[in-house]
């Protein structure tokens, strides 16, 4: 009995450590994805816009442009998601062609002796 309790405690400690490690991995991956999104979105937004990053007005203008773009991006993602949810997905379902759609009970046929029908 003591061995089973000890094994359960060891298993719980191991699971606790693995969950903590998974949380840290998830957090690290989330931070990496956010940094990549920030880099690529800033690159796309400010690609052809001459902005002055040395003055407060230039930084203010750049932040307005970026957050406006971010708002439009969120709105577009929301619209696409809503349209996807509201789509009629029944056209994508497949039907089994071997299924018997006859609602009547099947008739028994005796093929061994011609002319004799079984009711």
Residue frames relative to the residue before (quaternion, step in Angstrom):
aa qw qx qy qz dx dy dz
X 1.0000 0.0000 0.0000 0.0000 0.00 0.00 0.00
X 0.6443 0.5257 -0.3130 0.4588 3.55 1.01 -0.89
X 0.6289 0.5445 -0.3248 0.4499 3.57 1.06 -0.77
X 0.6559 0.5047 -0.3096 0.4683 3.59 0.96 -0.84
X 0.6517 0.5010 -0.3162 0.4736 3.61 0.92 -0.85
X 0.6479 0.5148 -0.3151 0.4647 3.58 0.96 -0.84
X 0.6600 0.5022 -0.3064 0.4673 3.59 0.94 -0.85
X 0.6397 0.5145 -0.3216 0.4719 3.60 1.02 -0.79
X 0.6538 0.5010 -0.3170 0.4701 3.60 0.94 -0.84
X 0.6474 0.5057 -0.3164 0.4743 3.59 0.96 -0.84
X 0.6485 0.5137 -0.3130 0.4664 3.59 0.97 -0.82
X 0.6621 0.4986 -0.3106 0.4653 3.60 0.95 -0.83
X 0.6391 0.5054 -0.3298 0.4767 3.59 0.98 -0.76
X 0.6485 0.5158 -0.3161 0.4620 3.59 0.94 -0.86
X 0.6564 0.5047 -0.3087 0.4681 3.60 0.97 -0.88
X 0.6326 0.5359 -0.3291 0.4520 3.59 0.99 -0.83
X 0.6672 0.4912 -0.2974 0.4744 3.59 0.93 -0.89
X 0.6611 0.5037 -0.3118 0.4605 3.60 0.96 -0.82
X 0.6332 0.5161 -0.3358 0.4690 3.60 1.02 -0.73
X 0.6417 0.5084 -0.3277 0.4716 3.59 0.97 -0.80
X 0.6517 0.5067 -0.3126 0.4700 3.58 0.98 -0.84
X 0.6465 0.5124 -0.3207 0.4654 3.60 0.99 -0.79
X 0.6171 0.5332 -0.3466 0.4634 3.60 1.04 -0.73
X 0.6692 0.4920 -0.3038 0.4667 3.58 0.91 -0.87
X 0.6382 0.5127 -0.3296 0.4704 3.60 1.00 -0.76
X 0.6502 0.5128 -0.3131 0.4651 3.57 0.94 -0.90
X 0.6597 0.5067 -0.3058 0.4632 3.58 0.92 -0.91
X 0.6542 0.5064 -0.3146 0.4653 3.60 0.95 -0.84
X 0.6588 0.4927 -0.3097 0.4768 3.60 0.94 -0.83
X 0.6310 0.5301 -0.3293 0.4609 3.59 1.02 -0.78
X 0.6548 0.5023 -0.3116 0.4710 3.59 0.94 -0.84
X 0.6460 0.5149 -0.3202 0.4638 3.60 0.96 -0.84
X 0.6585 0.5017 -0.3088 0.4683 3.61 0.93 -0.87
X 0.6576 0.5041 -0.3152 0.4627 3.60 0.96 -0.81
X 0.6437 0.5089 -0.3254 0.4699 3.60 0.99 -0.79
X 0.6559 0.4983 -0.3129 0.4727 3.61 0.95 -0.84
X 0.6352 0.5165 -0.3295 0.4703 3.61 0.98 -0.82
X 0.6542 0.5124 -0.3130 0.4599 3.57 0.92 -0.89
X 0.6619 0.5118 -0.3087 0.4523 3.60 0.88 -0.90
X 0.7291 0.4315 -0.2587 0.4640 3.58 0.72 -1.05
X 0.6476 0.5069 -0.3426 0.4541 3.61 0.99 -0.68
X 0.6449 0.4962 -0.3309 0.4780 3.61 0.97 -0.75
X 0.6270 0.5387 -0.3346 0.4525 3.58 1.02 -0.77
X 0.6876 0.4728 -0.2812 0.4739 3.59 0.94 -0.87
X 0.6872 0.5053 -0.2974 0.4290 3.58 0.86 -0.94
X 0.7984 0.3109 -0.1506 0.4932 3.59 0.83 -0.95
X 0.2567 0.8187 -0.4855 0.1678 3.59 1.25 0.35
X 0.8318 0.1418 -0.0408 0.5351 3.61 0.69 -1.03
X 0.5521 0.6080 -0.3975 0.4093 3.59 1.14 0.47
X 0.2744 -0.7572 0.5666 0.1741 3.59 -0.63 1.07
X 0.0386 0.8106 -0.5794 0.0753 3.57 -0.43 1.22
X 0.3542 -0.7114 0.5698 0.2093 3.53 -1.18 0.68
X 0.1640 -0.8191 0.5459 0.0642 3.56 -0.41 1.24
X 0.5892 0.6041 -0.3623 0.3960 3.61 1.26 -0.05
X 0.7284 0.3702 -0.2375 0.5254 3.58 1.20 -0.34
X 0.6183 -0.5566 0.4075 0.3767 3.54 -1.23 0.46
X 0.6268 0.5334 -0.3394 0.4554 3.60 1.05 -0.71
X 0.6501 0.5163 -0.3143 0.4604 3.60 1.00 -0.79
X 0.6608 0.4889 -0.3032 0.4820 3.59 0.98 -0.85
X 0.6368 0.5209 -0.3198 0.4699 3.57 1.03 -0.80
X 0.6547 0.5061 -0.3026 0.4730 3.58 0.96 -0.89
X 0.6564 0.5082 -0.3098 0.4636 3.61 0.95 -0.88
X 0.6692 0.4884 -0.3137 0.4640 3.61 0.91 -0.81
X 0.6224 0.5267 -0.3459 0.4643 3.60 1.04 -0.70
X 0.6524 0.5114 -0.3136 0.4632 3.57 0.94 -0.91
X 0.6878 0.4895 -0.2946 0.4478 3.58 0.85 -0.98
X 0.7148 0.4442 -0.2802 0.4618 3.61 0.80 -0.89
X 0.5691 0.5411 -0.3857 0.4843 3.61 1.18 -0.42
X 0.6563 0.5012 -0.3057 0.4740 3.57 0.94 -0.92
X 0.6481 0.5211 -0.3159 0.4568 3.58 0.97 -0.86
X 0.6388 0.5188 -0.3184 0.4706 3.59 1.05 -0.74
X 0.6570 0.4899 -0.3043 0.4855 3.58 0.99 -0.83
X 0.6186 0.5426 -0.3352 0.4589 3.58 1.06 -0.77
X 0.6535 0.5030 -0.3038 0.4771 3.59 0.95 -0.90
X 0.6540 0.5173 -0.3093 0.4572 3.58 0.94 -0.87
X 0.6654 0.4936 -0.3057 0.4692 3.58 0.98 -0.81
X 0.6376 0.5102 -0.3288 0.4743 3.60 0.98 -0.79
X 0.6425 0.5206 -0.3169 0.4646 3.58 1.01 -0.82
X 0.6618 0.5068 -0.3040 0.4613 3.59 0.95 -0.87
X 0.6570 0.5001 -0.3113 0.4704 3.58 0.92 -0.89
X 0.6520 0.5124 -0.3157 0.4612 3.59 0.96 -0.83
X 0.6659 0.4929 -0.3101 0.4663 3.59 0.91 -0.87
X 0.6588 0.4987 -0.3142 0.4675 3.59 0.96 -0.80
X 0.6312 0.5259 -0.3318 0.4636 3.57 1.06 -0.71
X 0.6603 0.5014 -0.3065 0.4677 3.56 0.96 -0.84
X 0.7305 0.4456 -0.2396 0.4587 3.59 0.95 -0.85
X 0.4719 0.6797 -0.4504 0.3353 3.62 1.22 -0.04
X 0.4382 -0.6558 0.5439 0.2867 3.53 -1.23 0.55
X 0.1297 -0.8383 0.5291 0.0233 3.55 -0.18 1.31
X 0.4515 0.7091 -0.4522 0.2981 3.62 1.21 0.02
X 0.5891 0.5891 -0.3694 0.4117 3.60 1.13 -0.46
X 0.6534 0.5207 -0.3077 0.4553 3.56 1.21 -0.39
X 0.5467 0.6193 -0.4172 0.3788 3.59 1.19 -0.16
X 0.3261 -0.7384 0.5585 0.1911 3.55 -1.15 0.62
X 0.2984 -0.7356 0.5815 0.1779 3.53 -1.20 0.62
X 0.4204 -0.6774 0.5424 0.2649 3.51 -1.11 0.72
X 0.3176 -0.7856 0.5014 0.1749 3.59 -0.47 1.19
X 0.6445 0.5269 -0.3289 0.4459 3.61 1.19 -0.34
X 0.5027 0.6612 -0.4261 0.3585 3.57 1.24 -0.13
X 0.3870 -0.7028 0.5481 0.2365 3.54 -1.03 0.81
X 0.1689 -0.8098 0.5570 0.0740 3.57 -0.54 1.17
X 0.4597 0.6735 -0.4493 0.3649 3.59 1.29 0.06
X 0.2960 -0.7818 0.5246 0.1612 3.57 -0.72 1.06
X 0.5633 0.5849 -0.3953 0.4294 3.58 1.23 -0.25
X 0.5395 -0.6012 0.4615 0.3668 3.56 -1.14 0.49
X 0.5230 -0.6592 0.4295 0.3278 3.60 -0.93 0.82
X 0.4055 -0.7019 0.5323 0.2441 3.56 -1.10 0.72
X 0.3997 -0.6938 0.5432 0.2528 3.52 -1.09 0.73
X 0.0875 -0.7875 0.6096 0.0251 3.55 -0.89 0.96
X 0.2176 -0.7587 0.6040 0.1102 3.53 -0.92 1.01
X 0.1449 -0.8261 0.5418 0.0553 3.57 -0.32 1.24
X 0.5447 0.6475 -0.4056 0.3456 3.59 1.19 -0.24
X 0.7910 0.1543 -0.0863 0.5857 3.62 1.00 -0.70
X 0.3251 -0.7722 0.5103 0.1937 3.58 -0.36 1.16
X 0.7730 0.3545 -0.2692 0.4521 3.51 -1.10 0.76
X 0.6817 0.4265 -0.3006 0.5129 3.65 1.16 -0.19
X 0.1323 -0.7907 0.5962 0.0423 3.53 -0.72 1.12
X 0.2639 -0.7401 0.5987 0.1552 3.52 -1.05 0.81
X 0.2795 -0.7720 0.5509 0.1500 3.54 -0.85 1.02
